[in-house]
Each structure stands twice: as C-alpha cells, then as structure tokens.
Amino acid sequence: MSMMAPEVFIDELDGMTYQQMMATREGLVRELRRLEGEFSSSDAGAGTAGRSDPSPALVYRMDLIYLSELLQLMEVRVQEAMGAVAQA
C-alpha cells in the first residue's frame, strides 16, 4: 500500500464494501507481519541504514494507523448492519 495521509485513507474506506475492507485488512496485517519479521531479523536497526524513504519504521507506524482506522469503520458497519437486521 502506498503511503497517504490517514484522512485520505479514511476517505477511500468510505467507498468500500465490507468485503473490500476485509481484503484491505488482510493486506495491512500481511505487511505488518513482513515488517515485524524484517525488524526482528536485523540487529537493532542494522541493515535499515541507507534505505530509501519512507523508512520501514514509518511504514509500520502508518500501517498501524491505517489498520486502526479501518477496524473502527468496520465496527461501525457491523453495528449498522445489526441494527438494520434488528429493525427488520
């Protein structure tokens, strides 16, 4: 996923179906795991010097923010769907 401001990411989420949100969530989790593996295999940051921007640490942080925003919206969508079912 390319880096973008959290506000832009949230705007993109609003147009997604729940299925698309689930796929986005899986992609974010996969990327976070990949970065965690990269961090754990390096010696206290060795191997990350000289990398291009954005740094893996920044990508990791932004992916966590994106995931948090996505999960909040998914929770709202589930509550809305449950409310619609309860009212039917």
PDB file of N, CA, C and O in Angstrom, chain B, residues numbered from 101:
ATOM      1  N   MET B 101       0.848  -1.177   0.000  1.00  0.00           N
ATOM      2  CA  MET B 101       0.000   0.000   0.000  1.00  0.00           C
ATOM      3  C   MET B 101       0.888   1.232   0.000  1.00  0.00           C
ATOM      4  O   MET B 101       1.886   1.292   0.718  1.00  0.00           O
ATOM      5  N   SER B 102       0.520   2.204  -0.803  1.00  0.00           N
ATOM      6  CA  SER B 102       1.310   3.427  -0.835  1.00  0.00           C
ATOM      7  C   SER B 102       0.946   4.288   0.369  1.00  0.00           C
ATOM      8  O   SER B 102      -0.167   4.232   0.892  1.00  0.00           O
ATOM      9  N   MET B 103       1.916   5.079   0.787  1.00  0.00           N
ATOM     10  CA  MET B 103       1.700   5.922   1.955  1.00  0.00           C
ATOM     11  C   MET B 103       0.809   7.097   1.575  1.00  0.00           C
ATOM     12  O   MET B 103       0.963   7.701   0.514  1.00  0.00           O
ATOM     13  N   MET B 104      -0.116   7.403   2.459  1.00  0.00           N
ATOM     14  CA  MET B 104      -1.015   8.539   2.266  1.00  0.00           C
ATOM     15  C   MET B 104      -1.410   9.062   3.636  1.00  0.00           C
ATOM     16  O   MET B 104      -1.246   8.381   4.649  1.00  0.00           O
ATOM     17  N   ALA B 105      -1.918  10.247   3.650  1.00  0.00           N
ATOM     18  CA  ALA B 105      -2.389  10.818   4.907  1.00  0.00           C
ATOM     19  C   ALA B 105      -3.541   9.969   5.428  1.00  0.00           C
ATOM     20  O   ALA B 105      -4.354   9.487   4.640  1.00  0.00           O
ATOM     21  N   PRO B 106      -3.625   9.779   6.746  1.00  0.00           N
ATOM     22  CA  PRO B 106      -4.728   8.984   7.299  1.00  0.00           C
ATOM     23  C   PRO B 106      -6.102   9.476   6.851  1.00  0.00           C
ATOM     24  O   PRO B 106      -7.014   8.673   6.659  1.00  0.00           O
ATOM     25  N   GLU B 107      -6.256  10.794   6.684  1.00  0.00           N
ATOM     26  CA  GLU B 107      -7.546  11.339   6.254  1.00  0.00           C
ATOM     27  C   GLU B 107      -7.909  10.853   4.852  1.00  0.00           C
ATOM     28  O   GLU B 107      -9.073  10.568   4.572  1.00  0.00           O
ATOM     29  N   VAL B 108      -6.920  10.762   3.983  1.00  0.00           N
ATOM     30  CA  VAL B 108      -7.153  10.276   2.619  1.00  0.00           C
ATOM     31  C   VAL B 108      -7.525   8.800   2.659  1.00  0.00           C
ATOM     32  O   VAL B 108      -8.418   8.358   1.936  1.00  0.00           O
ATOM     33  N   PHE B 109      -6.839   8.041   3.504  1.00  0.00           N
ATOM     34  CA  PHE B 109      -7.141   6.622   3.652  1.00  0.00           C
ATOM     35  C   PHE B 109      -8.583   6.431   4.128  1.00  0.00           C
ATOM     36  O   PHE B 109      -9.301   5.573   3.613  1.00  0.00           O
ATOM     37  N   ILE B 110      -9.004   7.227   5.106  1.00  0.00           N
ATOM     38  CA  ILE B 110     -10.370   7.142   5.629  1.00  0.00           C
ATOM     39  C   ILE B 110     -11.377   7.452   4.526  1.00  0.00           C
ATOM     40  O   ILE B 110     -12.398   6.775   4.408  1.00  0.00           O
ATOM     41  N   ASP B 111     -11.094   8.470   3.723  1.00  0.00           N
ATOM     42  CA  ASP B 111     -11.992   8.807   2.611  1.00  0.00           C
ATOM     43  C   ASP B 111     -12.124   7.639   1.642  1.00  0.00           C
ATOM     44  O   ASP B 111     -13.218   7.370   1.146  1.00  0.00           O
ATOM     45  N   GLU B 112     -11.026   6.946   1.368  1.00  0.00           N
ATOM     46  CA  GLU B 112     -11.074   5.791   0.473  1.00  0.00           C
ATOM     47  C   GLU B 112     -11.887   4.652   1.083  1.00  0.00           C
ATOM     48  O   GLU B 112     -12.574   3.924   0.366  1.00  0.00           O
ATOM     49  N   LEU B 113     -11.811   4.498   2.394  1.00  0.00           N
ATOM     50  CA  LEU B 113     -12.554   3.430   3.066  1.00  0.00           C
ATOM     51  C   LEU B 113     -14.055   3.624   2.938  1.00  0.00           C
ATOM     52  O   LEU B 113     -14.800   2.654   2.797  1.00  0.00           O
ATOM     53  N   ASP B 114     -14.500   4.865   2.986  1.00  0.00           N
ATOM     54  CA  ASP B 114     -15.935   5.142   2.951  1.00  0.00           C
ATOM     55  C   ASP B 114     -16.614   4.572   1.716  1.00  0.00           C
ATOM     56  O   ASP B 114     -17.791   4.215   1.768  1.00  0.00           O
ATOM     57  N   GLY B 115     -15.894   4.482   0.616  1.00  0.00           N
ATOM     58  CA  GLY B 115     -16.486   3.953  -0.607  1.00  0.00           C
ATOM     59  C   GLY B 115     -16.364   2.446  -0.762  1.00  0.00           C
ATOM     60  O   GLY B 115     -16.807   1.894  -1.770  1.00  0.00           O
ATOM     61  N   MET B 116     -15.776   1.772   0.211  1.00  0.00           N
ATOM     62  CA  MET B 116     -15.538   0.331   0.097  1.00  0.00           C
ATOM     63  C   MET B 116     -16.706  -0.488   0.622  1.00  0.00           C
ATOM     64  O   MET B 116     -17.428  -0.075   1.529  1.00  0.00           O
ATOM     65  N   THR B 117     -16.868  -1.655   0.026  1.00  0.00           N
ATOM     66  CA  THR B 117     -17.801  -2.629   0.584  1.00  0.00           C
ATOM     67  C   THR B 117     -17.125  -3.293   1.782  1.00  0.00           C
ATOM     68  O   THR B 117     -15.918  -3.156   1.981  1.00  0.00           O
ATOM     69  N   TYR B 118     -17.911  -4.004   2.566  1.00  0.00           N
ATOM     70  CA  TYR B 118     -17.330  -4.696   3.717  1.00  0.00           C
ATOM     71  C   TYR B 118     -16.315  -5.738   3.255  1.00  0.00           C
ATOM     72  O   TYR B 118     -15.284  -5.928   3.901  1.00  0.00           O
ATOM     73  N   GLN B 119     -16.599  -6.412   2.144  1.00  0.00           N
ATOM     74  CA  GLN B 119     -15.666  -7.414   1.603  1.00  0.00           C
ATOM     75  C   GLN B 119     -14.340  -6.758   1.221  1.00  0.00           C
ATOM     76  O   GLN B 119     -13.274  -7.320   1.475  1.00  0.00           O
ATOM     77  N   GLN B 120     -14.399  -5.589   0.621  1.00  0.00           N
ATOM     78  CA  GLN B 120     -13.174  -4.870   0.260  1.00  0.00           C
ATOM     79  C   GLN B 120     -12.399  -4.457   1.510  1.00  0.00           C
ATOM     80  O   GLN B 120     -11.168  -4.486   1.530  1.00  0.00           O
ATOM     81  N   MET B 121     -13.134  -4.075   2.547  1.00  0.00           N
ATOM     82  CA  MET B 121     -12.481  -3.725   3.806  1.00  0.00           C
ATOM     83  C   MET B 121     -11.758  -4.932   4.391  1.00  0.00           C
ATOM     84  O   MET B 121     -10.644  -4.804   4.900  1.00  0.00           O
ATOM     85  N   MET B 122     -12.386  -6.101   4.320  1.00  0.00           N
ATOM     86  CA  MET B 122     -11.739  -7.310   4.837  1.00  0.00           C
ATOM     87  C   MET B 122     -10.455  -7.601   4.064  1.00  0.00           C
ATOM     88  O   MET B 122      -9.448  -7.980   4.663  1.00  0.00           O
ATOM     89  N   ALA B 123     -10.478  -7.429   2.753  1.00  0.00           N
ATOM     90  CA  ALA B 123      -9.281  -7.661   1.940  1.00  0.00           C
ATOM     91  C   ALA B 123      -8.190  -6.639   2.279  1.00  0.00           C
ATOM     92  O   ALA B 123      -7.010  -6.984   2.342  1.00  0.00           O
ATOM     93  N   THR B 124      -8.584  -5.403   2.494  1.00  0.00           N
ATOM     94  CA  THR B 124      -7.628  -4.362   2.875  1.00  0.00           C
ATOM     95  C   THR B 124      -7.013  -4.679   4.226  1.00  0.00           C
ATOM     96  O   THR B 124      -5.808  -4.520   4.419  1.00  0.00           O
ATOM     97  N   ARG B 125      -7.844  -5.128   5.162  1.00  0.00           N
ATOM     98  CA  ARG B 125      -7.350  -5.513   6.488  1.00  0.00           C
ATOM     99  C   ARG B 125      -6.306  -6.621   6.370  1.00  0.00           C
ATOM    100  O   ARG B 125      -5.251  -6.554   7.001  1.00  0.00           O
ATOM    101  N   GLU B 126      -6.598  -7.633   5.567  1.00  0.00           N
ATOM    102  CA  GLU B 126      -5.649  -8.736   5.394  1.00  0.00           C
ATOM    103  C   GLU B 126      -4.336  -8.249   4.797  1.00  0.00           C
ATOM    104  O   GLU B 126      -3.265  -8.699   5.203  1.00  0.00           O
ATOM    105  N   GLY B 127      -4.411  -7.337   3.841  1.00  0.00           N
ATOM    106  CA  GLY B 127      -3.196  -6.782   3.247  1.00  0.00           C
ATOM    107  C   GLY B 127      -2.360  -6.011   4.260  1.00  0.00           C
ATOM    108  O   GLY B 127      -1.134  -6.125   4.276  1.00  0.00           O
ATOM    109  N   LEU B 128      -3.022  -5.230   5.100  1.00  0.00           N
ATOM    110  CA  LEU B 128      -2.306  -4.480   6.131  1.00  0.00           C
ATOM    111  C   LEU B 128      -1.650  -5.419   7.135  1.00  0.00           C
ATOM    112  O   LEU B 128      -0.492  -5.219   7.502  1.00  0.00           O
ATOM    113  N   VAL B 129      -2.369  -6.430   7.577  1.00  0.00           N
ATOM    114  CA  VAL B 129      -1.819  -7.386   8.544  1.00  0.00           C
ATOM    115  C   VAL B 129      -0.625  -8.118   7.937  1.00  0.00           C
ATOM    116  O   VAL B 129       0.382  -8.331   8.612  1.00  0.00           O
ATOM    117  N   ARG B 130      -0.734  -8.497   6.680  1.00  0.00           N
ATOM    118  CA  ARG B 130       0.368  -9.181   5.990  1.00  0.00           C
ATOM    119  C   ARG B 130       1.608  -8.275   5.937  1.00  0.00           C
ATOM    120  O   ARG B 130       2.724  -8.727   6.193  1.00  0.00           O
ATOM    121  N   GLU B 131       1.401  -7.006   5.606  1.00  0.00           N
ATOM    122  CA  GLU B 131       2.518  -6.059   5.541  1.00  0.00           C
ATOM    123  C   GLU B 131       3.128  -5.827   6.920  1.00  0.00           C
ATOM    124  O   GLU B 131       4.350  -5.747   7.049  1.00  0.00           O
ATOM    125  N   LEU B 132       2.295  -5.720   7.947  1.00  0.00           N
ATOM    126  CA  LEU B 132       2.813  -5.543   9.307  1.00  0.00           C
ATOM    127  C   LEU B 132       3.650  -6.745   9.728  1.00  0.00           C
ATOM    128  O   LEU B 132       4.712  -6.580  10.328  1.00  0.00           O
ATOM    129  N   ARG B 133       3.187  -7.940   9.422  1.00  0.00           N
ATOM    130  CA  ARG B 133       3.957  -9.148   9.765  1.00  0.00           C
ATOM    131  C   ARG B 133       5.285  -9.177   9.020  1.00  0.00           C
ATOM    132  O   ARG B 133       6.311  -9.557   9.586  1.00  0.00           O
ATOM    133  N   ARG B 134       5.267  -8.778   7.754  1.00  0.00           N
ATOM    134  CA  ARG B 134       6.506  -8.755   6.973  1.00  0.00           C
ATOM    135  C   ARG B 134       7.508  -7.790   7.603  1.00  0.00           C
ATOM    136  O   ARG B 134       8.686  -8.114   7.752  1.00  0.00           O
ATOM    137  N   LEU B 135       7.033  -6.613   7.968  1.00  0.00           N
ATOM    138  CA  LEU B 135       7.912  -5.621   8.589  1.00  0.00           C
ATOM    139  C   LEU B 135       8.410  -6.097   9.948  1.00  0.00           C
ATOM    140  O   LEU B 135       9.573  -5.883  10.289  1.00  0.00           O
ATOM    141  N   GLU B 136       7.544  -6.740  10.724  1.00  0.00           N
ATOM    142  CA  GLU B 136       7.970  -7.267  12.022  1.00  0.00           C
ATOM    143  C   GLU B 136       9.069  -8.305  11.845  1.00  0.00           C
ATOM    144  O   GLU B 136      10.019  -8.345  12.626  1.00  0.00           O
ATOM    145  N   GLY B 137       8.945  -9.139  10.827  1.00  0.00           N
ATOM    146  CA  GLY B 137       9.991 -10.112  10.538  1.00  0.00           C
ATOM    147  C   GLY B 137      11.289  -9.429  10.146  1.00  0.00           C
ATOM    148  O   GLY B 137      12.374  -9.858  10.538  1.00  0.00           O
ATOM    149  N   GLU B 138      11.166  -8.366   9.369  1.00  0.00           N
ATOM    150  CA  GLU B 138      12.343  -7.598   8.964  1.00  0.00           C
ATOM    151  C   GLU B 138      13.017  -6.969  10.174  1.00  0.00           C
ATOM    152  O   GLU B 138      14.243  -6.977  10.283  1.00  0.00           O
ATOM    153  N   PHE B 139      12.215  -6.422  11.084  1.00  0.00           N
ATOM    154  CA  PHE B 139      12.774  -5.799  12.285  1.00  0.00           C
ATOM    155  C   PHE B 139      13.454  -6.835  13.174  1.00  0.00           C
ATOM    156  O   PHE B 139      14.539  -6.584  13.696  1.00  0.00           O
ATOM    157  N   SER B 140      12.830  -7.988  13.349  1.00  0.00           N
ATOM    158  CA  SER B 140      13.386  -8.996  14.254  1.00  0.00           C
ATOM    159  C   SER B 140      14.639  -9.652  13.680  1.00  0.00           C
ATOM    160  O   SER B 140      15.457 -10.182  14.433  1.00  0.00           O
ATOM    161  N   SER B 141      14.800  -9.624  12.359  1.00  0.00           N
ATOM    162  CA  SER B 141      15.982 -10.240  11.766  1.00  0.00           C
ATOM    163  C   SER B 141      17.162  -9.275  11.684  1.00  0.00           C
ATOM    164  O   SER B 141      18.280  -9.689  11.378  1.00  0.00           O
ATOM    165  N   SER B 142      16.923  -8.004  11.954  1.00  0.00           N
ATOM    166  CA  SER B 142      18.027  -7.036  11.928  1.00  0.00           C
ATOM    167  C   SER B 142      18.547  -6.835  13.341  1.00  0.00           C
ATOM    168  O   SER B 142      17.814  -7.018  14.312  1.00  0.00           O
ATOM    169  N   ASP B 143      19.792  -6.465  13.450  1.00  0.00           N
ATOM    170  CA  ASP B 143      20.415  -6.232  14.754  1.00  0.00           C
ATOM    171  C   ASP B 143      20.208  -4.786  15.165  1.00  0.00           C
ATOM    172  O   ASP B 143      20.975  -3.908  14.770  1.00  0.00           O
ATOM    173  N   ALA B 144      19.188  -4.541  15.944  1.00  0.00           N
ATOM    174  CA  ALA B 144      18.902  -3.205  16.485  1.00  0.00           C
ATOM    175  C   ALA B 144      18.998  -2.116  15.425  1.00  0.00           C
ATOM    176  O   ALA B 144      19.624  -1.075  15.629  1.00  0.00           O
ATOM    177  N   GLY B 145      18.360  -2.383  14.289  1.00  0.00           N
ATOM    178  CA  GLY B 145      18.319  -1.375  13.241  1.00  0.00           C
ATOM    179  C   GLY B 145      19.394  -1.535  12.193  1.00  0.00           C
ATOM    180  O   GLY B 145      19.374  -0.820  11.191  1.00  0.00           O
ATOM    181  N   ALA B 146      20.329  -2.442  12.383  1.00  0.00           N
ATOM    182  CA  ALA B 146      21.352  -2.661  11.359  1.00  0.00           C
ATOM    183  C   ALA B 146      20.662  -3.190  10.114  1.00  0.00           C
ATOM    184  O   ALA B 146      19.727  -3.987  10.197  1.00  0.00           O
ATOM    185  N   GLY B 147      21.119  -2.750   8.990  1.00  0.00           N
ATOM    186  CA  GLY B 147      20.513  -3.187   7.743  1.00  0.00           C
ATOM    187  C   GLY B 147      19.431  -2.248   7.253  1.00  0.00           C
ATOM    188  O   GLY B 147      18.986  -2.358   6.110  1.00  0.00           O
ATOM    189  N   THR B 148      19.003  -1.333   8.095  1.00  0.00           N
ATOM    190  CA  THR B 148      17.994  -0.378   7.656  1.00  0.00           C
ATOM    191  C   THR B 148      18.631   0.946   7.244  1.00  0.00           C
ATOM    192  O   THR B 148      17.974   1.801   6.650  1.00  0.00           O
ATOM    193  N   ALA B 149      19.920   1.111   7.566  1.00  0.00           N
ATOM    194  CA  ALA B 149      20.605   2.344   7.182  1.00  0.00           C
ATOM    195  C   ALA B 149      20.748   2.388   5.667  1.00  0.00           C
ATOM    196  O   ALA B 149      20.977   1.364   5.022  1.00  0.00           O
ATOM    197  N   GLY B 150      20.612   3.567   5.117  1.00  0.00           N
ATOM    198  CA  GLY B 150      20.771   3.730   3.687  1.00  0.00           C
ATOM    199  C   GLY B 150      19.549   3.333   2.879  1.00  0.00           C
ATOM    200  O   GLY B 150      19.588   3.330   1.649  1.00  0.00           O
ATOM    201  N   ARG B 151      18.487   3.006   3.549  1.00  0.00           N
ATOM    202  CA  ARG B 151      17.262   2.649   2.831  1.00  0.00           C
ATOM    203  C   ARG B 151      16.593   3.913   2.338  1.00  0.00           C
ATOM    204  O   ARG B 151      16.832   5.010   2.843  1.00  0.00           O
ATOM    205  N   SER B 152      15.759   3.731   1.353  1.00  0.00           N
ATOM    206  CA  SER B 152      15.044   4.882   0.813  1.00  0.00           C
ATOM    207  C   SER B 152      13.873   5.251   1.712  1.00  0.00           C
ATOM    208  O   SER B 152      13.423   4.460   2.541  1.00  0.00           O
ATOM    209  N   ASP B 153      13.400   6.458   1.525  1.00  0.00           N
ATOM    210  CA  ASP B 153      12.231   6.918   2.275  1.00  0.00           C
ATOM    211  C   ASP B 153      10.990   6.383   1.625  1.00  0.00           C
ATOM    212  O   ASP B 153      10.992   6.207   0.406  1.00  0.00           O
ATOM    213  N   PRO B 154       9.953   6.115   2.333  1.00  0.00           N
ATOM    214  CA  PRO B 154       9.873   6.175   3.784  1.00  0.00           C
ATOM    215  C   PRO B 154      10.562   4.977   4.424  1.00  0.00           C
ATOM    216  O   PRO B 154      10.679   3.910   3.822  1.00  0.00           O
ATOM    217  N   SER B 155      11.004   5.175   5.635  1.00  0.00           N
ATOM    218  CA  SER B 155      11.706   4.111   6.351  1.00  0.00           C
ATOM    219  C   SER B 155      10.718   3.005   6.717  1.00  0.00           C
ATOM    220  O   SER B 155       9.517   3.257   6.825  1.00  0.00           O
ATOM    221  N   PRO B 156      11.216   1.784   6.909  1.00  0.00           N
ATOM    222  CA  PRO B 156      10.330   0.694   7.336  1.00  0.00           C
ATOM    223  C   PRO B 156       9.594   1.022   8.639  1.00  0.00           C
ATOM    224  O   PRO B 156       8.439   0.633   8.816  1.00  0.00           O
ATOM    225  N   ALA B 157      10.259   1.733   9.543  1.00  0.00           N
ATOM    226  CA  ALA B 157       9.614   2.099  10.809  1.00  0.00           C
ATOM    227  C   ALA B 157       8.428   3.032  10.568  1.00  0.00           C
ATOM    228  O   ALA B 157       7.391   2.905  11.221  1.00  0.00           O
ATOM    229  N   LEU B 158       8.582   3.962   9.636  1.00  0.00           N
ATOM    230  CA  LEU B 158       7.480   4.875   9.324  1.00  0.00           C
ATOM    231  C   LEU B 158       6.343   4.128   8.633  1.00  0.00           C
ATOM    232  O   LEU B 158       5.172   4.356   8.938  1.00  0.00           O
ATOM    233  N   VAL B 159       6.683   3.244   7.709  1.00  0.00           N
ATOM    234  CA  VAL B 159       5.657   2.445   7.034  1.00  0.00           C
ATOM    235  C   VAL B 159       4.893   1.621   8.063  1.00  0.00           C
ATOM    236  O   VAL B 159       3.666   1.535   8.001  1.00  0.00           O
ATOM    237  N   TYR B 160       5.605   1.017   9.005  1.00  0.00           N
ATOM    238  CA  TYR B 160       4.981   0.214  10.058  1.00  0.00           C
ATOM    239  C   TYR B 160       4.009   1.072  10.871  1.00  0.00           C
ATOM    240  O   TYR B 160       2.870   0.675  11.117  1.00  0.00           O
ATOM    241  N   ARG B 161       4.471   2.238  11.277  1.00  0.00           N
ATOM    242  CA  ARG B 161       3.621   3.136  12.076  1.00  0.00           C
ATOM    243  C   ARG B 161       2.368   3.540  11.306  1.00  0.00           C
ATOM    244  O   ARG B 161       1.267   3.519  11.855  1.00  0.00           O
ATOM    245  N   MET B 162       2.534   3.906  10.042  1.00  0.00           N
ATOM    246  CA  MET B 162       1.383   4.323   9.240  1.00  0.00           C
ATOM    247  C   MET B 162       0.424   3.156   9.014  1.00  0.00           C
ATOM    248  O   MET B 162      -0.793   3.338   9.054  1.00  0.00           O
ATOM    249  N   ASP B 163       0.960   1.966   8.778  1.00  0.00           N
ATOM    250  CA  ASP B 163       0.092   0.800   8.603  1.00  0.00           C
ATOM    251  C   ASP B 163      -0.721   0.525   9.865  1.00  0.00           C
ATOM    252  O   ASP B 163      -1.883   0.128   9.778  1.00  0.00           O
ATOM    253  N   LEU B 164      -0.118   0.733  11.039  1.00  0.00           N
ATOM    254  CA  LEU B 164      -0.871   0.576  12.287  1.00  0.00           C
ATOM    255  C   LEU B 164      -2.006   1.597  12.373  1.00  0.00           C
ATOM    256  O   LEU B 164      -3.112   1.268  12.801  1.00  0.00           O
ATOM    257  N   ILE B 165      -1.730   2.824  11.968  1.00  0.00           N
ATOM    258  CA  ILE B 165      -2.766   3.865  11.971  1.00  0.00           C
ATOM    259  C   ILE B 165      -3.874   3.493  10.991  1.00  0.00           C
ATOM    260  O   ILE B 165      -5.056   3.588  11.321  1.00  0.00           O
ATOM    261  N   TYR B 166      -3.488   3.064   9.774  1.00  0.00           N
ATOM    262  CA  TYR B 166      -4.483   2.662   8.779  1.00  0.00           C
ATOM    263  C   TYR B 166      -5.340   1.516   9.310  1.00  0.00           C
ATOM    264  O   TYR B 166      -6.562   1.524   9.157  1.00  0.00           O
ATOM    265  N   LEU B 167      -4.697   0.535   9.931  1.00  0.00           N
ATOM    266  CA  LEU B 167      -5.432  -0.618  10.453  1.00  0.00           C
ATOM    267  C   LEU B 167      -6.410  -0.186  11.542  1.00  0.00           C
ATOM    268  O   LEU B 167      -7.545  -0.659  11.584  1.00  0.00           O
ATOM    269  N   SER B 168      -5.976   0.699  12.408  1.00  0.00           N
ATOM    270  CA  SER B 168      -6.848   1.199  13.466  1.00  0.00           C
ATOM    271  C   SER B 168      -8.079   1.893  12.890  1.00  0.00           C
ATOM    272  O   SER B 168      -9.201   1.643  13.331  1.00  0.00           O
ATOM    273  N   GLU B 169      -7.870   2.754  11.918  1.00  0.00           N
ATOM    274  CA  GLU B 169      -8.989   3.461  11.284  1.00  0.00           C
ATOM    275  C   GLU B 169      -9.923   2.484  10.579  1.00  0.00           C
ATOM    276  O   GLU B 169     -11.145   2.611  10.660  1.00  0.00           O
ATOM    277  N   LEU B 170      -9.345   1.518   9.894  1.00  0.00           N
ATOM    278  CA  LEU B 170     -10.140   0.518   9.181  1.00  0.00           C
ATOM    279  C   LEU B 170     -10.996  -0.288  10.148  1.00  0.00           C
ATOM    280  O   LEU B 170     -12.182  -0.499   9.893  1.00  0.00           O
ATOM    281  N   LEU B 171     -10.415  -0.739  11.249  1.00  0.00           N
ATOM    282  CA  LEU B 171     -11.169  -1.537  12.215  1.00  0.00           C
ATOM    283  C   LEU B 171     -12.308  -0.738  12.839  1.00  0.00           C
ATOM    284  O   LEU B 171     -13.384  -1.280  13.093  1.00  0.00           O
ATOM    285  N   GLN B 172     -12.076   0.541  13.084  1.00  0.00           N
ATOM    286  CA  GLN B 172     -13.151   1.376  13.628  1.00  0.00           C
ATOM    287  C   GLN B 172     -14.316   1.471  12.651  1.00  0.00           C
ATOM    288  O   GLN B 172     -15.474   1.361  13.052  1.00  0.00           O
ATOM    289  N   LEU B 173     -14.016   1.673  11.380  1.00  0.00           N
ATOM    290  CA  LEU B 173     -15.079   1.766  10.380  1.00  0.00           C
ATOM    291  C   LEU B 173     -15.783   0.424  10.202  1.00  0.00           C
ATOM    292  O   LEU B 173     -17.000   0.381  10.026  1.00  0.00           O
ATOM    293  N   MET B 174     -15.023  -0.669  10.248  1.00  0.00           N
ATOM    294  CA  MET B 174     -15.643  -1.992  10.137  1.00  0.00           C
ATOM    295  C   MET B 174     -16.611  -2.225  11.298  1.00  0.00           C
ATOM    296  O   MET B 174     -17.685  -2.797  11.113  1.00  0.00           O
ATOM    297  N   GLU B 175     -16.225  -1.780  12.487  1.00  0.00           N
ATOM    298  CA  GLU B 175     -17.107  -1.928  13.647  1.00  0.00           C
ATOM    299  C   GLU B 175     -18.402  -1.143  13.441  1.00  0.00           C
ATOM    300  O   GLU B 175     -19.483  -1.640  13.758  1.00  0.00           O
ATOM    301  N   VAL B 176     -18.302   0.065  12.919  1.00  0.00           N
ATOM    302  CA  VAL B 176     -19.488   0.883  12.648  1.00  0.00           C
ATOM    303  C   VAL B 176     -20.385   0.185  11.637  1.00  0.00           C
ATOM    304  O   VAL B 176     -21.602   0.120  11.816  1.00  0.00           O
ATOM    305  N   ARG B 177     -19.782  -0.337  10.577  1.00  0.00           N
ATOM    306  CA  ARG B 177     -20.571  -1.023   9.543  1.00  0.00           C
ATOM    307  C   ARG B 177     -21.291  -2.241  10.113  1.00  0.00           C
ATOM    308  O   ARG B 177     -22.446  -2.488   9.769  1.00  0.00           O
ATOM    309  N   VAL B 178     -20.633  -2.996  10.970  1.00  0.00           N
ATOM    310  CA  VAL B 178     -21.269  -4.171  11.578  1.00  0.00           C
ATOM    311  C   VAL B 178     -22.424  -3.729  12.466  1.00  0.00           C
ATOM    312  O   VAL B 178     -23.494  -4.336  12.437  1.00  0.00           O
ATOM    313  N   GLN B 179     -22.220  -2.680  13.254  1.00  0.00           N
ATOM    314  CA  GLN B 179     -23.294  -2.182  14.115  1.00  0.00           C
ATOM    315  C   GLN B 179     -24.477  -1.709  13.282  1.00  0.00           C
ATOM    316  O   GLN B 179     -25.627  -1.958  13.641  1.00  0.00           O
ATOM    317  N   GLU B 180     -24.204  -1.031  12.176  1.00  0.00           N
ATOM    318  CA  GLU B 180     -25.285  -0.576  11.299  1.00  0.00           C
ATOM    319  C   GLU B 180     -26.043  -1.759  10.719  1.00  0.00           C
ATOM    320  O   GLU B 180     -27.273  -1.747  10.667  1.00  0.00           O
ATOM    321  N   ALA B 181     -25.318  -2.775  10.285  1.00  0.00           N
ATOM    322  CA  ALA B 181     -25.959  -3.962   9.708  1.00  0.00           C
ATOM    323  C   ALA B 181     -26.787  -4.691  10.754  1.00  0.00           C
ATOM    324  O   ALA B 181     -27.881  -5.171  10.458  1.00  0.00           O
ATOM    325  N   MET B 182     -26.275  -4.778  11.969  1.00  0.00           N
ATOM    326  CA  MET B 182     -27.019  -5.455  13.035  1.00  0.00           C
ATOM    327  C   MET B 182     -28.264  -4.671  13.401  1.00  0.00           C
ATOM    328  O   MET B 182     -29.310  -5.255  13.688  1.00  0.00           O
ATOM    329  N   GLY B 183     -28.157  -3.351  13.393  1.00  0.00           N
ATOM    330  CA  GLY B 183     -29.318  -2.514  13.672  1.00  0.00           C
ATOM    331  C   GLY B 183     -30.377  -2.657  12.604  1.00  0.00           C
ATOM    332  O   GLY B 183     -31.570  -2.681  12.908  1.00  0.00           O
ATOM    333  N   ALA B 184     -29.954  -2.753  11.354  1.00  0.00           N
ATOM    334  CA  ALA B 184     -30.901  -2.922  10.249  1.00  0.00           C
ATOM    335  C   ALA B 184     -31.591  -4.270  10.342  1.00  0.00           C
ATOM    336  O   ALA B 184     -32.781  -4.377  10.048  1.00  0.00           O
ATOM    337  N   VAL B 185     -30.862  -5.297  10.745  1.00  0.00           N
ATOM    338  CA  VAL B 185     -31.442  -6.636  10.887  1.00  0.00           C
ATOM    339  C   VAL B 185     -32.418  -6.657  12.056  1.00  0.00           C
ATOM    340  O   VAL B 185     -33.485  -7.264  11.966  1.00  0.00           O
ATOM    341  N   ALA B 186     -32.054  -5.994  13.151  1.00  0.00           N
ATOM    342  CA  ALA B 186     -32.920  -5.978  14.330  1.00  0.00           C
ATOM    343  C   ALA B 186     -34.220  -5.227  14.058  1.00  0.00           C
ATOM    344  O   ALA B 186     -35.262  -5.562  14.620  1.00  0.00           O
ATOM    345  N   GLN B 187     -34.159  -4.209  13.195  1.00  0.00           N
ATOM    346  CA  GLN B 187     -35.348  -3.428  12.887  1.00  0.00           C
ATOM    347  C   GLN B 187     -36.244  -4.111  11.866  1.00  0.00           C
ATOM    348  O   GLN B 187     -37.418  -3.762  11.741  1.00  0.00           O
ATOM    349  N   ALA B 188     -35.707  -5.075  11.139  1.00  0.00           N
ATOM    350  CA  ALA B 188     -36.496  -5.746  10.090  1.00  0.00           C
ATOM    351  C   ALA B 188     -37.490  -6.726  10.657  1.00  0.00           C
ATOM    352  O   ALA B 188     -38.224  -7.366   9.905  1.00  0.00           O
TER     353      ALA B 188
END
